[in-house]
Amino acid sequence: MGKNCHKDHKEKSSGIFGMFKPLIYIVLIPTIVIAGVIFLTTRSQGTEAQNQEAAGVSNSTYEVDKNSFSFGTISMKDGNVETIYELTNTGSEDIFIKELFTSCMCTKAQLILADGTLTGFNGMKGHGGQNDFYVGKIIKAGETVKVKTVFDPNAHGPQGVGPIKRNIILSTNLKDSPNIQFSFDAEVTK
Ligand SMILES: [Cu+2]
């Protein structure tokens, strides 16, 4: 009797396995394959940036369309104003952009990469963690990126009238001047 009982149990468990067997092929294996592809893709992107950072300094050169810009007289009631600076890698090596940040919380900036990809809007250092300013992108030789900059004249409240000047800074792995700085000024009225 005990022998039969054991046999029944064995058959039952193989029956349960039989029930789940199609699930293993339909759900589990595709899930593992997709997870693997995602893992490898993210890892290879991370490695490209990390390799570049680890590679150390770049001997490349660059040109900008302008270092500074004047908005002239702007009114708080008209809201945000924006300008775009262009940065071209004119050398023969990659330039690694480590961070992007601004000199004040009223000013935000983002990169528009050569392929049109946008990075997040970054602001002033000291608000939030270091990861908020990390860019980790590469400008290949010959490529141009845009630095889109938005100034909010209302950010400082009614006291924010008068002349202002703000900076946008890109930290890079360039050997000679790792920090590329852009600036703008304006006369803010009510
Ligand atoms: Cu400000």
Boltz pocket constraint, residues with backbone or C-beta under 6 A from the ligand:
constraints:
  - pocket:
      binder: B
      contacts: [[A, 104], [A, 105], [A, 106], [A, 107], [A, 155], [A, 156]]
      max_distance: 6.0
